[in-house]
């Protein structure tokens, strides 16, 4: 029996050795190289995910698929010290993973980066878009049907299919960190008042399903397909009474059981990372005691951050610049974009093009733009309007107009000028909303220091003890400059006074 186990272990190690992934040696060499190229980088800018060295600011790809200036932004981030990329199978309907894979391959082939230097995180759980079409007539086992456009599933059979597709899109042999993506969607039916059991009963079933998924992920760690796994859940920081609350202590218990089942003995689970929302407004991870930590004589109340630290888990914070108040009001934590272009003049230029368009029922952006600006609530609102209205309208107009290539280029340029003017206006609305908050924060910074709000917001998060890195969707090289500025800053001291005192502002 002992010989068989030894042989299996040897085979597993041999399999793992053939799969290229991030390594301790290469990620450390990457950090050393970044330091040599930019001596202004702070020692505080480097963190450890297990034994891998990463920058404390990481690239999030939620709305990235390679358009506009995104390729330049991602390349700049990767070559400036931000070597952790977070993506997901459902981001941009798989387009984010494709974009990441293409960008990485370009840098690998150019000799500017090595696969072993980059820590790749991806996630699965959502069934929408192309994936929903694939499963429409044959739903996966234990899928949750949320609505006609969105299902959710963490069953191993579904995860297996998703991981294989992610590997193909990313063009890599192994994923460094794989996460269950918002598994709390399991509880969505509770809020709809269905008769699928009491909340306590549903929670027991939920953690059973999580443990089953974890057992499968432990087996992938044995094979080397993933290095470790975790959970990305927005409700890890909520009050336990929240109907979709996910308890880190229960996740860890499920992981311990899964590891024993997968490996045939007690060992530390490969559950090593959690991802959660944390920003200047939403401080539940730091301030809310919503779970329990075991002690030598029982247990004691604990925050999610504190419990993660006790369990030696890496914590990756998301939504650092997009914050929601308890009332649901959205804030973009960034300074304004400066002087606004004259909307009337920009709209008149676009109107000249639109006058020559064929008659149709499509709205004209030159007419809509002043009305949109008047109702604009901020950058998050603008992003939604751009995705659901402005971009589809542009595509429909181009299809209808039958422009020549030159005409299409001129029209798109005029159209984008109006879109950019709306974006500038939205950012200035943000600045009005956060003016008081920004004034408070600047007083809390080290004497003689002053930074843009977005840089303060980004640096406060990984300056918090227990937080490993912060994700930021840097879709433009200018945003990467903010991330680089944070890598060059030292950690802020006394984060509690910055975060908790401002809650009253």
C-alpha positions in Angstrom: 0.0 0.0 0.0 2.8 2.4 0.9 4.5 1.7 -2.4 1.3 2.4 -4.3 0.9 5.8 -2.5 4.5 6.7 -3.2 4.1 5.8 -6.8 1.0 7.9 -7.1 2.7 10.8 -5.4 5.6 10.5 -7.8 3.3 10.5 -10.8 1.4 13.5 -9.5 4.7 15.4 -9.0 5.8 14.5 -12.5 2.5 15.7 -14.0 2.8 19.0 -12.1 6.3 19.5 -13.3 5.2 19.5 -16.9 2.7 22.4 -16.4 4.2 25.8 -16.6 2.9 28.2 -13.9 4.0 31.1 -11.7 7.0 30.1 -9.5 8.6 31.6 -6.4 11.9 32.1 -8.1 10.6 33.7 -11.2 8.2 36.1 -9.4 11.0 37.2 -7.0 13.2 37.7 -10.0 10.4 39.8 -11.6 10.2 42.0 -8.5 14.0 42.4 -8.5 14.0 43.4 -12.2 11.2 45.9 -11.6 13.1 47.4 -8.7 16.3 47.7 -10.8 14.3 49.5 -13.6 12.4 51.8 -11.2 14.3 52.4 -7.9 11.3 54.6 -6.8 9.2 51.4 -6.1 8.6 51.1 -2.4 9.5 47.9 -0.5 5.9 48.0 0.8 4.7 47.5 -2.8 5.5 43.8 -2.8 3.4 41.1 -1.2 3.2 37.3 -1.0 0.4 35.0 -2.2 1.7 31.8 -0.7 5.3 31.8 -1.9 4.7 33.9 -5.0 5.8 37.6 -5.1 3.2 40.1 -6.5 2.7 43.8 -6.6 0.1 45.1 -4.1 -1.9 46.7 -7.0 -3.2 44.1 -9.4 -5.1 44.3 -12.7 -8.8 43.5 -12.7 -10.4 42.8 -16.1 -14.1 43.0 -15.4 -14.9 45.2 -18.4 -11.8 44.5 -20.6 -11.7 42.7 -24.0 -8.9 44.5 -25.8 -10.7 47.5 -27.2 -9.6 51.2 -27.1 -6.4 51.6 -25.0 -6.8 48.4 -23.0 -3.8 46.6 -24.7 -1.4 49.4 -23.9 -2.8 49.6 -20.3 -2.4 45.9 -19.6 1.1 45.7 -21.1 2.2 48.8 -19.1 0.8 47.3 -15.9 2.6 44.0 -16.4 5.9 45.7 -17.2 5.7 48.1 -14.2 5.3 45.7 -11.3 1.6 44.6 -11.4 2.1 40.9 -12.1 -1.2 39.5 -10.8 -4.1 39.5 -13.3 -7.6 38.8 -12.1 -10.2 37.6 -14.7 -13.2 35.3 -15.0 -14.8 33.0 -17.5 -17.9 35.3 -17.7 -16.1 38.7 -18.0 -17.1 40.2 -21.3 -18.5 36.7 -22.2 -15.1 35.2 -22.2 -13.5 38.1 -24.0 -11.5 39.2 -21.0 -9.7 35.8 -20.8 -9.0 35.9 -24.6 -7.6 39.4 -24.3 -5.4 38.4 -21.3 -4.1 35.4 -23.1 -3.3 37.3 -26.3 -1.5 40.0 -24.4 0.5 37.6 -22.4 1.5 35.6 -25.5 2.6 38.8 -27.2 4.9 39.7 -24.2 6.2 36.2 -23.8 7.2 36.0 -27.5 8.8 39.4 -27.3 10.9 38.2 -24.4 9.5 41.0 -22.2 7.9 38.7 -19.7 7.8 35.0 -18.7 4.8 32.9 -17.8 6.5 32.0 -14.5 6.5 35.7 -13.5 2.8 36.2 -13.8 0.1 35.1 -11.3 -3.1 34.4 -13.1 -6.4 34.3 -11.3 -9.7 33.3 -12.9 -13.1 32.3 -11.7 -16.2 30.4 -12.7 -19.8 30.0 -11.6 -21.9 32.2 -13.8 -23.9 30.8 -16.7 -24.7 33.6 -19.1 -24.0 34.7 -22.7 -22.3 32.0 -24.8 -22.2 29.6 -21.8 -25.9 29.9 -21.3 -26.5 29.2 -25.0 -24.3 26.1 -24.7 -26.3 24.7 -21.8 -29.7 26.0 -22.7 -31.1 22.7 -23.7 -29.1 20.6 -21.3 -28.6 22.5 -18.0 -25.6 21.4 -15.8 -26.2 19.4 -12.6 -27.4 21.6 -9.7 -27.6 24.8 -11.7 -29.5 27.7 -10.1 -31.9 29.3 -12.5 -32.0 33.0 -11.5 -33.6 34.4 -14.7 -33.7 33.8 -18.4 -30.3 35.5 -18.9 -28.5 34.2 -15.8 -27.9 30.9 -14.2 -25.3 29.8 -11.7 -23.5 26.6 -10.9 -20.5 25.3 -8.9 -20.9 21.6 -9.6 -17.6 19.9 -10.4 -18.8 18.8 -13.9 -19.6 22.4 -14.8 -16.4 23.7 -13.2 -14.3 21.1 -15.2 -15.8 22.4 -18.4 -15.3 26.0 -17.5 -11.6 25.5 -16.4 -10.8 23.7 -19.6 -12.2 26.6 -21.6 -10.4 29.2 -19.4 -7.1 27.4 -20.0 -7.7 27.5 -23.8 -8.7 31.2 -23.8 -5.8 32.2 -21.6 -3.4 30.0 -23.6 -1.7 28.6 -20.5 -1.2 25.1 -19.1 -2.1 25.9 -15.5 -4.0 28.5 -13.5 -2.3 29.9 -10.5 -5.4 30.8 -8.5 -8.9 29.5 -9.3 -12.0 30.8 -7.4 -15.6 30.0 -7.1 -17.3 33.1 -8.4 -20.0 34.6 -6.1 -21.4 31.2 -5.0 -23.8 33.1 -2.8 -26.1 33.3 -5.8 -27.3 30.0 -4.5 -29.3 31.9 -1.9 -30.9 34.3 -4.5 -34.1 32.2 -4.5 -34.5 32.9 -0.7 -35.1 36.6 -1.4 -37.8 35.7 -3.9 -39.8 33.9 -1.2 -39.6 30.4 -2.7 -40.4 27.3 -0.6 -37.1 25.5 -1.0 -36.4 25.2 2.7 -35.6 27.5 5.6 -32.5 29.6 5.5 -30.7 27.3 7.9 -31.5 24.3 5.7 -30.3 26.1 2.6 -27.1 27.1 4.3 -26.3 23.5 5.1 -27.0 22.5 1.5 -24.8 25.4 0.3 -21.8 24.4 2.3 -22.3 20.8 1.2 -22.1 21.9 -2.4 -19.1 24.1 -1.7 -17.3 21.2 -0.1 -18.0 19.0 -3.1 -16.6 21.7 -5.4 -13.6 22.1 -3.1 -12.9 18.3 -3.2 -12.8 18.6 -7.0 -10.4 21.6 -6.8 -8.1 19.8 -4.4 -7.8 17.1 -7.1 -6.8 19.7 -9.7 -4.2 21.0 -7.3 -2.8 17.4 -7.2 -2.6 17.3 -10.9 -1.1 20.8 -11.2 -3.9 22.2 -13.3 -4.3 24.9 -10.6 -1.9 25.9 -7.9 -4.5 26.8 -5.3 -8.1 27.9 -5.0 -10.4 30.3 -3.2 -13.7 32.0 -3.2 -14.7 35.4 -4.5 -17.9 36.5 -2.7 -19.4 39.9 -2.1 -21.2 38.7 1.0 -18.2 37.5 3.0 -18.3 41.0 4.6 -22.0 41.1 5.4 -23.9 40.7 8.6 -24.7 37.0 9.4 -28.4 37.9 9.2 -28.0 38.8 5.5 -29.8 36.1 3.5 -26.8 35.6 1.2 -24.1 35.8 3.9 -21.1 33.5 3.3 -19.2 32.6 6.5 -15.4 32.3 6.1 -15.2 29.9 9.0 -17.7 27.6 7.3 -15.7 27.8 4.0 -12.5 26.8 5.9 -14.3 23.9 7.5 -15.5 22.7 4.1 -12.0 23.0 2.7 -10.5 20.9 5.6 -13.1 18.2 4.9 -12.4 18.4 1.1 -8.6 18.1 1.6 -9.0 15.0 3.8 -11.3 13.4 1.2 -9.1 14.3 -1.8 -5.7 13.4 -0.3 -6.8 10.6 2.0 -5.3 12.2 5.1 -5.5 15.4 7.1 -3.5 18.2 5.6 -3.7 21.9 5.1 -6.3 22.6 2.3 -5.2 24.3 -0.9 -7.9 26.8 -0.1 -5.6 29.8 0.1 -7.3 33.0 -1.2 -10.5 35.0 -0.7 -11.6 37.9 -2.7 -14.1 40.5 -1.3 -15.2 44.1 -1.6 -13.4 46.6 0.5 -13.0 50.4 0.0 -13.2 53.7 1.8 -17.0 53.5 2.1 -17.5 49.7 2.5 -15.4 48.7 5.5 -17.2 45.6 6.6 -14.2 43.4 6.1 -12.3 45.4 8.7 -15.0 46.5 11.1 -17.8 43.9 11.2 -17.4 40.9 13.5 -19.4 38.5 11.5 -17.7 35.1 12.0 -15.8 33.2 14.7 -12.2 32.3 15.2 -11.2 29.2 17.2 -9.1 29.9 20.3 -7.3 27.6 22.8 -10.5 27.5 25.0 -13.3 27.8 22.5 -14.0 30.6 20.0 -14.3 34.3 19.8 -16.0 36.8 17.5 -13.9 37.8 14.5 -13.9 40.0 11.4 -13.4 38.4 8.1 -10.0 40.1 7.7 -8.8 38.9 11.1 -10.0 35.4 10.6 -8.3 35.2 7.1 -5.1 36.4 8.7 -5.3 33.6 11.4 -5.9 31.1 8.7 -2.9 32.4 6.7 -5.2 33.2 3.7 -4.3 35.8 1.1 -7.0 38.5 0.8 -7.5 40.3 -2.5 -9.8 43.3 -2.3 -12.0 44.4 -5.2 -14.1 47.5 -5.9 -11.6 49.9 -4.4 -13.0 52.9 -6.4 -16.6 51.8 -6.9 -18.3 52.1 -3.5 -21.9 51.6 -2.3 -23.3 53.2 0.8 -25.8 51.2 3.0 -28.6 53.1 1.3 -27.4 51.8 -2.1 -26.0 55.1 -3.4 -23.0 54.6 -5.7 -19.7 56.5 -5.4 -16.7 56.6 -7.7 -13.7 57.4 -5.5 -11.7 59.4 -7.9 -11.0 63.1 -8.5 -12.7 65.1 -11.3 -11.3 65.1 -14.9 -10.8 68.9 -14.9 -12.3 71.4 -17.3 -15.2 70.1 -19.3 -15.3 70.5 -23.1 -18.1 72.7 -24.4 -20.9 70.2 -25.0 -22.8 72.3 -27.4 -19.9 72.6 -29.8 -19.0 68.9 -29.7 -22.7 67.9 -30.2 -22.9 70.3 -33.2 -20.0 68.6 -34.9 -21.7 65.2 -34.4 -25.0 66.7 -35.6 -23.5 67.6 -38.9 -22.8 63.9 -39.5 -26.1 62.7 -38.2 -28.0 65.0 -40.5 -26.7 63.0 -43.5 -27.9 59.7 -42.0 -30.8 57.8 -43.6 -34.2 58.3 -41.9 -34.7 55.8 -39.1 -36.2 55.5 -35.6 -32.7 55.5 -34.0 -32.1 58.3 -31.6 -29.4 60.9 -32.3 -26.7 61.2 -29.8 -26.2 64.9 -30.5 -29.7 65.4 -29.2 -29.5 62.9 -26.4 -26.2 64.0 -24.9 -27.2 67.3 -23.1 -30.1 65.4 -21.6 -27.9 62.5 -20.5 -25.4 65.0 -19.0 -28.1 66.7 -17.0 -29.2 63.3 -15.5 -25.7 61.8 -15.1 -25.1 60.6 -11.5 -21.4 59.8 -11.8 -18.9 57.5 -13.5 -20.6 54.3 -12.5 -23.8 55.6 -14.1 -21.9 56.6 -17.1 -20.3 53.2 -17.5 -23.8 51.6 -17.4 -25.1 54.1 -20.0 -22.1 53.6 -22.3 -22.5 49.8 -22.2 -26.3 49.6 -22.5 -27.0 52.7 -24.7 -24.1 54.5 -26.3 -22.1 51.6 -27.7 -25.1 49.7 -29.0 -26.4 52.9 -30.6 -23.1 53.5 -32.3 -23.0 49.9 -33.7 -26.6 50.1 -34.9 -26.0 53.5 -36.6 -22.9 52.2 -38.4 -24.9 49.2 -39.6 -27.8 51.3 -40.8 -25.7 54.1 -42.5 -23.6 51.9 -44.8 -20.7 54.4 -44.5 -17.5 54.1 -46.5 -14.5 53.4 -44.4 -13.4 57.0 -44.4 -16.9 58.2 -43.5 -17.3 55.6 -40.8 -13.9 56.7 -39.3 -14.9 60.4 -39.2 -18.3 59.6 -37.7 -16.9 57.4 -35.0 -14.4 60.1 -34.1 -17.1 62.7 -33.7 -19.3 60.2 -31.8 -16.5 59.3 -29.4 -15.8 63.0 -28.7 -19.3 63.3 -27.4 -18.9 60.1 -25.3 -15.7 61.4 -23.9 -17.3 64.7 -23.0 -20.0 62.8 -21.1 -17.4 60.8 -19.3 -15.5 63.9 -18.3 -18.8 65.4 -16.9 -19.5 62.2 -15.0 -16.1 62.2 -13.3 -16.7 65.8 -12.3 -20.0 64.8 -10.8 -18.1 62.2 -8.8 -15.8 64.8 -7.5 -18.7 66.9 -6.2 -20.1 63.8 -4.4 -16.7 63.0 -2.7 -15.5 66.6 -2.0 -16.1 66.4 1.7 -14.6 62.9 2.0 -11.5 63.9 0.0 -10.9 66.9 2.3 -11.1 64.6 5.4 -8.7 62.1 3.9 -6.1 64.6 2.9 -5.9 65.8 6.5 -5.1 62.2 7.6 -2.2 61.7 5.2 1.4 62.0 6.3 2.3 65.6 7.0 3.2 67.5 3.8 1.8 64.8 1.5 -1.1 65.2 -0.9 -2.3 62.6 -3.4 -5.3 62.4 -5.8 -8.3 60.7 -4.2 -8.0 57.6 -6.4 -4.5 57.0 -5.3 -5.4 57.4 -1.6 -8.3 55.0 -2.1 -6.1 52.5 -3.8 -3.3 52.7 -1.2 -5.5 52.6 1.9 -6.7 49.1 1.0 -3.4 47.1 0.8 -2.1 49.3 3.7 -4.7 47.5 5.9 -3.1 44.6 7.8 -4.4 41.4 6.4 -5.0 42.6 2.9 -2.6 41.2 0.3 -3.5 43.2 -2.8 -6.1 45.4 -4.4 -7.6 44.9 -7.8 -8.2 47.9 -10.1 -9.7 47.8 -13.6 -7.0 50.0 -15.3 -8.4 50.2 -18.8 -6.3 53.2 -19.8 -2.5 53.8 -19.4 -3.4 56.9 -17.3 -5.1 54.6 -14.7 -2.0 52.5 -14.7 0.0 55.6 -13.7 -2.2 55.8 -10.6 -1.5 52.2 -9.8 2.2 52.7 -10.3 2.1 55.8 -8.0 0.7 53.5 -5.3 3.5 51.0 -5.8 5.9 53.8 -5.3 4.2 55.0 -2.0 4.9 53.4 1.3 1.9 51.9 3.1 -0.2 54.4 5.1 0.1 54.1 8.8 -2.9 54.0 11.2 -5.3 53.0 8.5 -8.1 52.8 11.1 -8.1 56.5 11.6 -8.3 57.0 7.8 -11.1 54.5 7.2 -13.2 54.3 10.3 -13.3 58.0 11.3 -14.3 59.1 7.9 -17.5 56.9 8.2 -19.0 59.8 10.0 -18.1 62.3 7.3 
